[in-house]
Amino acid sequence: MVWGAIASVGLNIFFGFLWYSPFGLGKLWMKATFPGESLQQLQESKSPSALPLTICSNSVLVAILHYFVGPFLGVTSVPDALKVALALFVVGSFLDIPHTFYKRGSFVTYLVDHSYNAAVLTSTCLCLVYFG
């Protein structure tokens, strides 16, 4: 499952690049998340630690799912991996609904972020099973 974990982290970073880029859903997400700020303002104020922290958190997520999908649940088929990814996505999405609305977050931001989460969970579970 090591190759699956490596492939998963790389694929998830690639998905994030596409998802949040200006030619993906990035413009829509930026307008909803940072209303009134231009792309240039956001680029000037971005955190230099964002990408390294993203890679680290994604690696930890993959390590946890590596154990959860493989040894804990014993998932060995692609259809079962898809079911696990769907279940994790549904649980995570419903857990975040109250937080989004209590902090007056944008529903557009919620949809973009959680659709990305669905892609990450699906690709991670599939890579771990397929390459594992």
PyMOL commands that set and color helices and strands:
alter all, ss='L'
color gray80, all
select helices_A, chain A and resi 2-19+26-33+39-44+50-72+78-102+107-131
alter helices_A, ss='H'
color red, helices_A
deselect
rebuild
show_as cartoon
